[in-house]
Amino acid sequence: MTKRVDPVIKSIKEHTAQSGLSQNQLAVKAGITPQRLSNLMNGRGQIKPHEIKALSEALHVSIETVFEQLNC
């Protein structure tokens, strides 16, 4: 069964790649456990609003920027 990756996570993945941070570094900066971030990045679990905020702050991008890329 294929896991569906949340569009917000897809956007965060793109910003993570652009930032040059490793997934582990991002997790630490965002105050999220590396395991939780790994689960989110691999489509296991649903991202919570406070996690979106923490990740966007750790990546130095606005929440609006994360959502702009969704083309909703």
Secondary structure in CASP SS format (residue, H / E / C, confidence):
PFRMAT SS
TARGET T0000
AUTHOR 0000-0000-0000
METHOD secondary structure of the structure
MODEL  1
M C 1.00
T C 1.00
K C 1.00
R C 1.00
V C 1.00
D C 1.00
P H 1.00
V H 1.00
I H 1.00
K H 1.00
S H 1.00
I H 1.00
K H 1.00
E H 1.00
H H 1.00
T H 1.00
A H 1.00
Q H 1.00
S H 1.00
G C 1.00
L C 1.00
S C 1.00
Q H 1.00
N H 1.00
Q H 1.00
L H 1.00
A H 1.00
V H 1.00
K H 1.00
A H 1.00
G C 1.00
I C 1.00
T C 1.00
P H 1.00
Q H 1.00
R H 1.00
L H 1.00
S H 1.00
N H 1.00
L H 1.00
M H 1.00
N C 1.00
G C 1.00
R C 1.00
G C 1.00
Q C 1.00
I C 1.00
K C 1.00
P H 1.00
H H 1.00
E H 1.00
I H 1.00
K H 1.00
A H 1.00
L H 1.00
S H 1.00
E H 1.00
A H 1.00
L C 1.00
H C 1.00
V C 1.00
S C 1.00
I H 1.00
E H 1.00
T H 1.00
V H 1.00
F H 1.00
E H 1.00
Q C 1.00
L C 1.00
N C 1.00
C C 1.00
END
